[in-house]
Amino acid sequence: MDTPNPSIPDHQQSTGCSYTYSRTSARQPGEAFPLSATIEWRATWVAAGAPGGGDLGLVRRSSGPVPVRVGEVQAVNTPLDQRRFAP
């Protein structure tokens, strides 16, 4: 995952782990959006000086939902070709 760089505008950065909220969470139950995250990784291993090694396969871990409060949403005017729309 790319680490955000504060010296580069948001629209020029990319990450596989982001979301843009289009409204506050004020009208949601508990005044928060539920957030869950899932991470996947694959690991292989070898043994130095001993037999063994192999693929541990795909590992997936998910978090339970946690409340995320969004207290302020700001509008920013950008050219149409630079707009990103939330799914």
VOSE-57726 format. One record per residue: x, y, z of N, C-alpha, C, O, CB in turn; residue in one letter. Coordinates in steps of 0.001 Angstrom, whole numbers, plus 500000, padded with zeros to 6 digits. Glycine has a CB too. Layout:
// residues N
XYZXYZXYZXYZXYZa...
// end
This chain:
// residues 87
500840498828500000500000500000500000500882501231500000501886501282500711499046500000501205m500524502192499231501256503444499173500951504283500404499822504311500895500910504217497894d501978504963500889501802505867502022501467507251501483502170507739500598503081505909502922t500418507902501985500086509245501505501264510201501694501959510158502709498845509784502237p501473511050500714502534512041500753501890513411500867501238513848499919503450511949499496n502045514113501993501358515390502186501801516480501216501119517499501101501572515865503586p502915516302500518503361517323499570502739517147498183502964517974497299504874517293499457s501957516077497982501299515820496704499791515925496904499268515399497886501692514418496136i499069516603495983497605516727496123496930515356496185497395514400495564497023517542494951p495839515266496930495118514007497102494767513343495783494924512130495643493865514240497890d494289514126494803493841513525493545494986512924492729494734512191491772493121514563492714h496242513219493087497386512654492379497960511434493110498931510834492648498469513716492205q497372511075494230497851509935494991496921508751494794495750508919494455497970510285496478q497444507569495005496605506380494921496920505461496086498040505422496594496811505647493576s495923504740496482496071503762497540494982502717497369493907503015496850496002504428498943t495247501530497791494242500477497730493371500462498973492513499595499134494906499127497549g493598501426499847492893501414501122492436502825501478493034503484502329493792500838502237c491385503278500830490861504596501157489381504650500821488860503833500062491632505701500405s488729505626501402487319505845501124487020507313501378487500507886502355486410504918501996y486244507911500521485841509301500685484381509343501103483511508860500378486068510110499380t484112509912502257482738510047502735482113511281502106482735512343502071482689510134504286y480898511151501613480228512268500960479261512994501890478665514000501504479490511779499740s479102512489503109478223513149504075478692512800505490479446511849505692476730512724503860r478235513580506451478603513303507835477843512078508341476902511598507709478316514529508732t478271511601509473477606510446510084476533510862511083476020510020511819478628509559510775s476188512141511122475259512670512131473901511971512128473295511829513190475055514147511910a473410511535510983472091510903510920472147509377510917471131508714510710471365511373509692r473308508837511141473457507386511197473156506888512612473254507658513567474883506964510761q472795505622512760472628505080514113473923505240514910474997504861514443472211503586514058p473816505788516084474992506035516915475885507144516375477013507320516836475794504773517048g475383507889515400476120508974514754477475508516514220478452509262514280476317510118515727e477534507275513692478784506736513168478495505760512034477448505112512007479593506043514285a479429505665511105479364504651510056480084503405510550481123503527511199479990505170508721f479568502207510267480300500998510643481428500744509639481210500835508431479343499774510714p482612500430510122483761500183509262484337498807509562484609498478510717484834501276509449l484520498018508533485193496722508643486355496727507670486289497377506627484212495528508353s487404496019507994488572495941507115488994494488506964488873493692507895489746496796507668a489487494156505783489995492819505506491382492956504902491616493803504040489040492032504554t492292492122505356493645492099504815493954490682504361493548489716505007494689492591505866i494670490556503251495087489258502735496587489277502524497156490289502116494347488910501416e497229488142502806498637488010502488498952486551502234498208485660502644499517488573503616w500058486318501556500531484977501261501974484908501745502746485847501552500409484632499723r502329483802502369503687483644502877504249482289502452503540481283502410503714483785504417a505536482294502141506273481057501892507454481044502844507874482091503336506742480942500390t507987479864503103509100479785504027510104478741503552509770477805502827508606479455505439w511333478937503984512406477981503719513183477802505012513183478674505881513343478464502549v513843476660505122514661476392506296516119476313505854516441475605504900514215475076507013a516988477028506536518418476995506220519059475840506980518967475777508206519110478351506578a519704474933506266520410473825506902519509472691507349519975471787508042521165474326508070g518253472703506984517332471636507387516286471483506287515993472429505556516654471950508780a515726470273506179514679470104505166513417470865505573513159471075506758514358468602504959p512660471260504602511403471935504901511216473159504040512090473553503269511341472320506358g510078473731504194509725474910503434508396474692502742507872473579502698510815475251502419g507876475747502216506634475605501495505812476875501496506230477937501958505839474491502073g504651476710500966503701477810500836502664477688501949502018476650502093503018477806499430d502512478722502711501527478706503791500133479058503287499162479022504043501938479674504891l500043479400502002498734479704501427498289481124501701498996481926502311497708478750501958g497115481396501235496521482712501411495912482819502800495157481946503227495458482984500330l496245483889503494495710484138504829494846485387504739495268486405504191496858484304505900v493652485306505273492730486443505252492245486699506675491825485780507378491522486181504288r492310487938507079491812488339508393490899489541508226491202490457507461492983488665509365r489787489537508939488834490644508894488588491169510292488583490419511268487509490207508245s488385492466510367488048493072511651486537493118511777485813493108510781488664494499511788s486085493166512995484667493396513226484363494852512951485285495666512888484258493007514669g483117495203512786482828496614512524483186497497513717482927497155514871481353496792512173p483781498624513406484081499639514426483393500932513994483297501192512794485648499851514606v482920501736514917482234502983514542483227504055514100484253504270514746481393503506515718p482910504723512992483724505828512493482821507053512399481836507062511661484380505486511097v483170508069513150482379509304513130482978510275512117484178510548512134482323509955514545r482124510788511237482531511788510255481805513062510646480589513168510488482198511345508761v482559514033511157481944515228511703481835516387510742481045517302510975482690515659512872g482603516377509668482576517500508750482903516996507354483807516181507167483567518608509189e482161517487506389482424517175504992482637518490504274481830519409504416481258516348504346v483704518596503507483997519827502788483860519593501294484170518512500791485408520341503128q483402520593500604483308520532499146484543521184498554484972522249498995482013521227498630a485109520532497550486271521048496855485972521010495368485640519955494828487557520234497200v486084522139494710485864522181493264487108521674492548488215522159492783485510523620492796n486912520688491666488012520154490860487545520018489424486346519894489175488505518785491411t488471520038488474488086519808487089487452518426486952487819517501487678489308519943486151p486514518281486036485765517042485864486673515839485665486378514764486186484825517167484695l487765515984484929488635514856484641489454514415485853490121513382485790489557515205483507d489423515161486943490164514802488144489260514338489282489739514078490386490986515973488600q487968514233489026487026513859490085487039512363490317487135511565489384485611514320489739r486940512007491587486797510610491984485439510496492660485092511315493510487974510137492941r484682509494492287483354509320492847483347508111493750483868507055493391482301509178491743f482758508261494922482656507155495874481684506119495316480677506465494697482189507659497283a482004504831495544481101503772495057479782503760495774478924502929495475481748502424495201p
// end
